[in-house]
């Protein structure tokens, strides 16, 4: 480090140590060059939770909620390694998919390229899945969808993002760790929102793991107020909020028909041509801001004999006309063959309002003659048989699936999304004759 660089670093350290009231005066006295350097001094901007822990550790596990700043923390740790590393230093970047590694860890707003200093920016070669810094350190991109990529390559360090979402987590992690055999002290940083995975529990129990926990609220000063109004406040206090906002590791709900592992195992990266598509609708009794949500779930029967959950288009706080419009839009957007709606509470009103919006759609009203649990059991069996796949993560729907138990309506709130899912898959997979629990009205 040159004398000038040492001076700039000391300025950053001095300003970072000042009481908040003195920062503006000190910053105003800095030269332009010093201010520019300060922009890329992570120790000045980071919260204490975002700085590497001291001591000897093999894994730094950052379990934090959405918006905590996990990605920026991981990127800055990699940047700090690359800037002081010798030529040939090798870092592994591992994400859920190849697209996630590139779009989030490398090119994303908080990723390695945007956070790089202008005078020390790595060269990204997508075809080689490689980043190369000016002095020769390199980072290689790997997808958890293809653990075999990690069988063979060696590294001194690794950054693993959203490990709890990896479809092949155990295999990917094992191959990565077996390749961390360069240097005197290989280290791994894991940035993830938690889920109750065995791998995460094993890491938490490992004495060589240092754990940092944090919530969405820790980074409130850098997040839009609208995000808190529209997202955080909506899920605060729910099981989903405890996991995604507070970063708690939640175990399965005793008695629920779906476990989290079962739902996680049903993810699919793509789908075949659909033979038939159905929109399931669980309408609220009334409309408006205080009404229950209107469950709207789109599902299809694939040519491969499986059933695919294509989208969750549930509306919250919409008027009667609003949720009906959303249901009809889902029907047309997915070129559906039928819209199936429960009419236990709404009766003829449901059909009337949907027909008012579009009289040409294929519509069927369904009246439930038995409870929600009995209707959901045969659908849960389809999941257990491996016959249902989700094309995307559907957190709100999946939260209801893994949390709903008999009598759960009053404690949890109406499982509107789950009901809509059951109606759609029942229409596709079971039909009237195969499912005497349902009675077709029209």
C-alpha positions in Angstrom: 0.0 0.0 0.0 1.4 3.4 -1.0 1.6 6.3 1.5 -1.3 8.1 -0.2 -3.5 5.0 0.0 -2.6 4.5 3.6 -3.5 8.1 4.3 -6.9 7.7 2.6 -7.6 4.5 4.5 -6.8 6.2 7.7 -9.2 9.1 6.8 -12.0 6.5 6.2 -11.3 4.8 9.5 -11.2 8.1 11.4 -14.5 9.3 9.9 -16.2 5.9 10.5 -15.2 6.1 14.2 -16.7 9.6 14.7 -20.0 10.2 16.4 -22.8 10.8 13.9 -23.1 14.5 14.6 -19.5 15.1 13.5 -19.5 13.2 10.2 -20.9 16.0 8.1 -18.2 18.5 9.2 -15.4 16.0 8.6 -16.8 15.0 5.2 -17.1 18.6 4.2 -13.4 19.1 4.8 -12.2 16.1 2.7 -10.7 16.6 -0.7 -12.4 15.2 -3.8 -9.9 12.4 -4.1 -10.5 11.4 -0.5 -14.3 11.5 -1.0 -14.0 9.3 -4.1 -11.9 6.8 -2.2 -14.4 6.9 0.7 -17.2 5.8 -1.7 -15.5 2.4 -2.0 -14.4 2.0 1.6 -16.8 -0.7 2.7 -15.8 -0.5 6.4 -17.2 3.1 6.4 -20.6 2.2 4.9 -21.1 -1.2 6.4 -23.1 -2.0 9.5 -21.0 -4.0 12.1 -23.0 -7.2 11.1 -21.8 -6.9 7.5 -18.1 -7.0 8.4 -16.1 -10.3 8.5 -15.9 -11.7 12.1 -12.5 -12.0 13.7 -10.8 -15.3 14.6 -10.3 -18.6 12.9 -13.4 -19.7 11.1 -14.1 -22.0 8.1 -17.7 -20.7 7.3 -19.3 -17.3 7.9 -23.0 -18.1 7.8 -25.2 -14.9 7.3 -28.8 -15.8 8.1 -30.8 -12.7 7.4 -34.1 -11.5 6.1 -34.9 -10.1 2.7 -33.3 -6.7 2.1 -30.8 -7.1 4.9 -27.9 -6.5 2.6 -26.7 -10.1 2.3 -25.7 -9.8 -1.4 -23.6 -6.6 -0.8 -22.0 -8.2 2.2 -20.9 -11.3 0.2 -19.7 -9.2 -2.8 -17.7 -6.9 -0.5 -16.0 -9.9 1.2 -15.0 -11.3 -2.2 -13.8 -7.9 -3.3 -11.6 -7.5 -0.2 -10.1 -11.0 -0.9 -9.4 -10.2 -4.6 -7.8 -6.8 -3.9 -5.2 -8.2 -1.5 -4.7 -11.6 -3.1 -1.7 -12.8 -5.1 -2.0 -13.8 -8.8 -3.8 -17.1 -9.2 -6.0 -16.8 -6.1 -9.2 -18.7 -6.9 -12.7 -18.0 -5.6 -15.9 -20.0 -6.2 -19.2 -18.1 -6.7 -22.1 -20.5 -6.2 -25.8 -19.6 -6.6 -29.2 -21.4 -7.0 -29.0 -21.2 -10.8 -26.5 -20.0 -13.5 -28.8 -17.0 -14.1 -28.9 -16.1 -10.4 -25.1 -16.2 -10.1 -24.7 -13.8 -13.1 -27.7 -11.6 -12.5 -27.5 -11.3 -8.7 -23.9 -12.1 -7.5 -22.0 -10.6 -10.5 -24.1 -8.0 -12.3 -26.8 -7.2 -9.8 -27.2 -3.9 -8.2 -25.3 -5.1 -5.1 -23.1 -7.6 -7.0 -19.4 -7.7 -7.7 -19.3 -5.5 -10.8 -21.3 -2.5 -9.5 -19.5 -2.5 -6.2 -16.0 -2.7 -7.7 -13.6 0.3 -7.5 -13.2 1.9 -10.9 -9.4 1.4 -10.8 -9.7 -2.2 -9.8 -12.7 -3.5 -11.7 -12.6 -7.2 -12.7 -12.9 -8.3 -16.3 -16.0 -10.5 -16.7 -15.9 -13.3 -19.4 -19.4 -14.9 -19.4 -18.4 -17.6 -21.9 -15.7 -18.7 -19.5 -17.8 -18.1 -16.4 -15.0 -16.2 -14.9 -14.1 -12.8 -13.3 -10.4 -11.7 -13.4 -9.1 -8.8 -11.3 -6.2 -6.7 -12.5 -3.6 -8.4 -10.3 -4.6 -11.9 -11.3 -7.1 -13.1 -8.7 -10.1 -15.0 -10.3 -13.7 -15.9 -9.4 -15.5 -18.7 -11.2 -19.3 -19.0 -11.5 -21.1 -22.3 -10.6 -24.7 -23.3 -10.4 -26.2 -25.4 -7.6 -28.3 -27.0 -10.3 -25.2 -28.7 -11.6 -23.1 -29.9 -8.7 -20.8 -31.8 -11.1 -19.3 -28.4 -12.2 -17.6 -28.4 -8.8 -16.1 -31.8 -9.0 -12.5 -31.2 -9.8 -11.8 -27.4 -9.6 -9.9 -26.1 -6.6 -10.4 -22.8 -4.7 -9.1 -20.9 -1.8 -12.4 -19.3 -0.9 -16.1 -19.4 -1.8 -19.2 -17.3 -1.7 -22.5 -19.2 -1.6 -25.7 -17.2 -2.1 -29.2 -18.3 -1.0 -28.0 -21.8 -0.1 -31.5 -22.6 1.4 -33.0 -22.4 -2.1 -30.5 -24.8 -3.7 -32.3 -27.8 -5.2 -29.3 -30.1 -4.8 -27.8 -28.5 -1.7 -26.1 -31.4 0.0 -24.3 -32.6 -3.2 -23.3 -29.1 -4.3 -22.0 -28.2 -0.9 -20.0 -31.5 -0.6 -18.3 -31.0 -4.0 -17.5 -27.4 -3.1 -15.9 -28.2 0.2 -13.9 -31.1 -1.3 -12.4 -28.5 -3.7 -11.5 -26.0 -1.0 -8.0 -27.3 -0.6 -5.8 -24.4 -1.8 -4.1 -22.0 0.6 -3.5 -22.3 4.4 -7.0 -21.4 5.5 -9.8 -21.8 2.9 -13.0 -19.9 3.9 -16.6 -19.8 2.8 -19.2 -17.1 3.2 -22.9 -18.2 3.0 -25.6 -15.5 2.5 -29.1 -16.9 2.7 -32.6 -16.5 4.0 -33.1 -19.6 6.2 -35.2 -22.6 5.7 -35.3 -25.8 7.9 -32.7 -27.7 5.9 -30.4 -30.4 7.3 -27.4 -28.7 5.7 -28.1 -25.4 7.5 -28.6 -27.1 10.8 -25.3 -29.0 10.3 -23.5 -25.7 9.6 -25.1 -24.1 12.7 -23.8 -26.9 14.8 -20.3 -26.8 13.3 -17.8 -25.2 15.7 -15.9 -23.7 12.7 -19.0 -21.8 11.7 -19.5 -18.2 12.8 -23.1 -17.1 12.5 -24.4 -13.6 11.8 -28.2 -13.1 12.2 -30.2 -10.1 10.9 -33.6 -9.0 9.8 -35.1 -6.8 7.1 -35.5 -4.1 9.7 -31.7 -3.8 10.2 -31.4 -2.1 6.8 -34.5 0.0 7.0 -32.6 3.2 6.3 -31.6 2.0 2.8 -34.9 0.5 1.8 -37.9 2.3 0.2 -40.7 3.1 2.6 -43.1 1.6 0.1 -41.4 -1.7 0.5 -42.3 -1.7 4.2 -45.8 -0.5 3.6 -46.6 -3.0 0.8 -44.6 -6.0 1.7 -43.0 -6.1 5.2 -46.1 -4.9 7.1 -48.3 -7.3 5.2 -46.3 -10.3 6.3 -45.2 -9.1 9.8 -46.2 -11.5 12.5 -47.0 -14.4 10.1 -44.9 -17.6 9.7 -43.8 -16.4 6.3 -42.7 -13.1 7.8 -40.8 -14.8 10.6 -38.8 -16.7 8.0 -38.4 -14.1 5.2 -38.2 -10.9 7.4 -36.9 -12.1 10.8 -34.8 -14.9 9.4 -36.1 -17.6 11.8 -35.6 -21.2 10.9 -39.1 -22.6 11.1 -39.8 -26.3 11.5 -42.7 -28.0 9.8 -46.2 -27.3 11.3 -47.3 -30.5 13.1 -50.3 -32.0 11.3 -50.0 -30.0 8.1 -50.6 -32.0 4.9 -47.5 -30.5 3.2 -44.0 -30.4 4.7 -41.5 -27.8 3.6 -39.2 -30.5 2.2 -42.1 -31.9 0.1 -42.9 -28.4 -1.4 -39.2 -27.7 -2.0 -38.8 -31.0 -3.9 -41.6 -30.1 -6.3 -39.7 -27.2 -8.0 -39.3 -27.4 -11.7 -37.1 -25.3 -14.0 -39.5 -25.7 -17.0 -42.6 -27.4 -18.2 -43.8 -29.3 -21.2 -46.7 -28.2 -23.4 -49.9 -28.0 -21.4 -52.8 -30.3 -22.5 -55.2 -28.3 -20.3 -55.1 -25.2 -18.2 -57.5 -24.3 -15.4 -57.8 -21.2 -13.2 -59.0 -22.0 -9.7 -60.8 -19.2 -7.8 -61.7 -18.9 -4.1 -63.7 -15.7 -3.9 -64.3 -13.7 -0.7 -67.8 -13.1 0.5 -67.4 -9.4 0.0 -64.9 -7.0 -1.7 -62.9 -4.1 -0.4 -59.8 -3.4 1.7 -61.0 -5.4 4.7 -62.2 -8.4 2.8 -60.4 -11.7 2.7 -58.1 -12.2 -0.3 -59.5 -13.7 -3.4 -57.4 -16.9 -4.1 -56.6 -17.2 -7.8 -54.2 -20.0 -8.8 -53.4 -21.2 -12.4 -52.5 -24.8 -13.0 -52.0 -27.0 -16.0 -51.9 -30.7 -17.0 -48.7 -31.3 -18.9 -48.1 -33.7 -21.8 -45.7 -35.6 -19.5 -48.6 -36.7 -17.2 -47.7 -34.3 -14.4 -49.6 -31.2 -13.1 -47.9 -27.8 -13.0 -48.8 -24.9 -10.8 -48.2 -22.0 -13.2 -49.0 -18.9 -11.2 -50.5 -17.4 -8.1 -52.5 -14.4 -9.1 -54.3 -13.9 -5.8 -55.6 -10.4 -5.1 -55.8 -8.7 -1.7 -58.2 -5.9 -0.8 -59.8 -5.8 -4.2 -63.5 -4.9 -4.9 -65.8 -7.7 -6.2 -65.3 -6.3 -9.7 -61.5 -6.1 -9.1 -61.0 -9.7 -8.1 -63.2 -10.9 -10.9 -61.2 -8.9 -13.4 -58.0 -10.4 -12.0 -59.4 -13.9 -12.4 -60.5 -13.3 -16.0 -57.1 -11.7 -16.8 -55.4 -14.8 -15.4 -57.6 -16.9 -17.6 -56.6 -15.1 -20.8 -53.0 -14.6 -19.9 -52.5 -18.3 -19.6 -54.9 -19.2 -22.4 -56.9 -21.3 -19.9 -59.5 -23.9 -20.9 -61.7 -23.3 -17.8 -62.2 -21.1 -14.8 -63.5 -22.9 -11.7 -64.9 -20.9 -8.8 -66.3 -21.9 -5.4 -69.8 -20.5 -4.9 -70.6 -21.6 -1.3 -70.7 -18.0 -0.1 -71.2 -15.9 -3.3 -73.8 -18.1 -5.0 -75.0 -16.7 -8.3 -73.1 -13.4 -7.7 -69.8 -15.0 -8.6 -71.0 -16.2 -12.0 -72.8 -13.0 -12.7 -69.9 -10.7 -12.0 -67.5 -12.9 -14.1 -69.9 -13.2 -16.9 -70.4 -9.4 -16.8 -66.7 -9.0 -17.5 -66.4 -11.7 -20.1 -69.3 -13.8 -21.2 -67.2 -16.0 -23.5 -65.0 -17.8 -21.0 -65.6 -21.4 -20.0 -66.8 -21.2 -16.5 -67.8 -23.8 -13.9 -69.1 -23.1 -10.4 -68.3 -25.6 -7.7 -69.9 -26.0 -4.3 -68.0 -27.8 -1.5 -70.0 -30.4 0.3 -67.2 -31.3 2.8 -64.5 -29.3 4.6 -61.3 -27.8 3.3 -59.1 -30.5 4.9 -61.0 -33.4 3.2 -60.8 -31.5 -0.2 -57.1 -31.0 0.2 -56.1 -34.5 1.2 -56.3 -36.1 -2.4 -54.3 -33.1 -3.7 -51.6 -33.5 -1.1 -51.4 -37.2 -2.2 -50.6 -36.0 -5.7 -47.7 -34.1 -4.4 -46.4 -37.1 -2.4 -46.6 -39.2 -5.6 -44.4 -36.6 -7.3 -47.1 -35.7 -9.8 -47.2 -31.9 -9.1 -44.6 -29.4 -9.9 -44.3 -25.6 -9.2 -42.7 -23.6 -12.0 -41.6 -20.8 -9.6 -41.3 -20.1 -5.9 -44.7 -19.2 -4.7 -44.0 -18.2 -1.1 -47.4 -17.0 0.0 -49.2 -20.0 -1.4 -46.5 -22.4 -0.1 -46.8 -20.8 3.3 -50.5 -21.7 3.5 -49.8 -25.2 2.2 -47.2 -25.9 4.9 -49.1 -24.2 7.7 -52.7 -25.2 7.3 -54.1 -27.7 9.8 -57.7 -28.8 10.6 -59.5 -25.8 12.1 -56.7 -23.5 10.9 -59.0 -21.0 9.3 -59.6 -19.0 12.5 -56.0 -19.1 13.8 -54.2 -18.6 10.5 -56.8 -16.7 8.4 -58.6 -18.0 5.4 -56.4 -20.3 3.3 -57.6 -18.6 0.1 -54.6 -19.5 -2.1 -54.7 -23.1 -0.9 -58.4 -23.4 -1.7 -57.8 -22.0 -5.2 -55.0 -24.5 -5.7 -57.2 -27.3 -4.6 -60.0 -26.3 -7.0 -57.7 -26.0 -10.0 -55.9 -29.3 -9.4 -59.1 -31.1 -8.5 -60.6 -30.0 -11.9 -57.5 -31.2 -13.7 -56.6 -34.4 -11.9 -59.7 -35.7 -10.2 -62.8 -34.5 -12.0 -66.3 -34.9 -10.8 -66.6 -38.7 -10.8 -63.2 -39.2 -9.2 -63.9 -36.8 -6.4 -67.3 -37.2 -4.7 -66.3 -34.5 -2.2 -67.0 -31.9 -4.9 -70.4 -31.1 -6.4 -70.6 -29.3 -9.8 -73.2 -26.6 -9.9 -72.9 -25.7 -13.6 
